[in-house]
């Protein structure tokens, strides 16, 4: 039954993550464009969301500081909220600057009546420049918003103010404060270490039960940090609406923000604390001087490609002299692998930022089950084979599943790619060298699937998706992508070599 207090526009299809989350920012305006509503809308767009805004305050500010603040009547804010909420289904809400108790209570009343799926509250009390932005009388009202909040993102002075405690002077003290706030208010708290001295700038996600997950990072030496809190919280709201996983969301957004701060100097805006570069991974000029990421990975896996083509299994497979028992073992392992692989492709579809990529990975997942696996099992039906996963299969599957459920979308894409790319390479090389006659070869039907143009086209599309994901990724994320790819590429070598190892372990099953 649908709650009658919820407007029909607010009802979402259960379990369906939005491709382009509709995110409402409730915050103040920054005419210089680096913070507030302006930063929020840029962050939402950077994460493929549709941004909306209800303005709580007008500021006169620039990169050097805040000069004046004007707060419109709360009734006008409520009119903005109602106008948006009655017409558009809202997937997430980010709340920023709320200057007075009346404004805060107006937002609280609207939240209690509409209950958006995701609410991220950035308790803006003090700007990066040091200017105080919240009326001191509003703190008690702000605490009343916490029951409507899923994630709170205070900086260290704000964290201390919410607890009525002195500001934490080290990371351990900050984590303890985050735990007290998270367990007391029964919500997630993102503890941010940016205000602490030193070369590191860690963050930590504290769950309502007090569990802490840390996200380490190296501090970027720059003065361009205007609007970092606004940008972070808006991006978190957008990404969480798509993933539904706070840990994955925080990791992905933190990587993005690190890149936005690192490349902020390219904007050259203002003479004070400049804004971060929200679109550092989207503008055409980004990485223009670098080779395509796929080219880097292809060079990285040159040893694995050479190893595969040099394996006795591949040479005997090409010549048609491979023992049936070895081929049967390989197909049995591949059939078991594809069952798990299809689930990882389905995960990629869930994380994909657009409908085209969602459809591509979903089709790949279905194909793994309906076409390739069935082709394997058809051959095995007339040749009794034990269907038990071997050590290589288990390790490969464990690797893919670990990336799928702990890594970002880009990391999932790169981890599954070798199964496309290296198989397509093997099929292409074997056919190009005319190493077997198509009709008479005992394994020709199976080999033909990997030299088929439709498979080659799917591989090219997967590589294109990878390059697009790498463009959006931060430097740290691209390093993790290279590591995930390297592991998958080596597992491909081991997978082709597994029948030989299996035969050696069972001498009675070897062919003379």
Secondary structure as GFF3:
##gff-version 3
##sequence-region A 1 512
A	DSSP	three_ten_helix	8	10	.	.	.	ID=ss1
A	DSSP	beta_strand	22	30	.	.	.	ID=ss2
A	DSSP	alpha_helix	36	46	.	.	.	ID=ss3
A	DSSP	beta_strand	50	62	.	.	.	ID=ss4
A	DSSP	beta_strand	65	70	.	.	.	ID=ss5
A	DSSP	alpha_helix	74	85	.	.	.	ID=ss6
A	DSSP	beta_strand	92	95	.	.	.	ID=ss7
A	DSSP	alpha_helix	101	114	.	.	.	ID=ss8
A	DSSP	beta_strand	119	121	.	.	.	ID=ss9
A	DSSP	three_ten_helix	136	138	.	.	.	ID=ss10
A	DSSP	alpha_helix	139	143	.	.	.	ID=ss11
A	DSSP	three_ten_helix	146	148	.	.	.	ID=ss12
A	DSSP	beta_strand	151	152	.	.	.	ID=ss13
A	DSSP	alpha_helix	156	163	.	.	.	ID=ss14
A	DSSP	alpha_helix	171	185	.	.	.	ID=ss15
A	DSSP	beta_strand	188	192	.	.	.	ID=ss16
A	DSSP	beta_strand	203	206	.	.	.	ID=ss17
A	DSSP	beta_strand	212	215	.	.	.	ID=ss18
A	DSSP	alpha_helix	228	243	.	.	.	ID=ss19
A	DSSP	alpha_helix	246	262	.	.	.	ID=ss20
A	DSSP	three_ten_helix	264	266	.	.	.	ID=ss21
A	DSSP	alpha_helix	293	300	.	.	.	ID=ss22
A	DSSP	alpha_helix	302	310	.	.	.	ID=ss23
A	DSSP	alpha_helix	312	319	.	.	.	ID=ss24
A	DSSP	alpha_helix	324	351	.	.	.	ID=ss25
A	DSSP	alpha_helix	355	367	.	.	.	ID=ss26
A	DSSP	pi_helix	368	372	.	.	.	ID=ss27
A	DSSP	alpha_helix	373	381	.	.	.	ID=ss28
A	DSSP	alpha_helix	391	406	.	.	.	ID=ss29
A	DSSP	alpha_helix	409	432	.	.	.	ID=ss30
A	DSSP	alpha_helix	444	451	.	.	.	ID=ss31
A	DSSP	alpha_helix	453	472	.	.	.	ID=ss32
A	DSSP	alpha_helix	475	505	.	.	.	ID=ss33
A	DSSP	three_ten_helix	507	509	.	.	.	ID=ss34
###
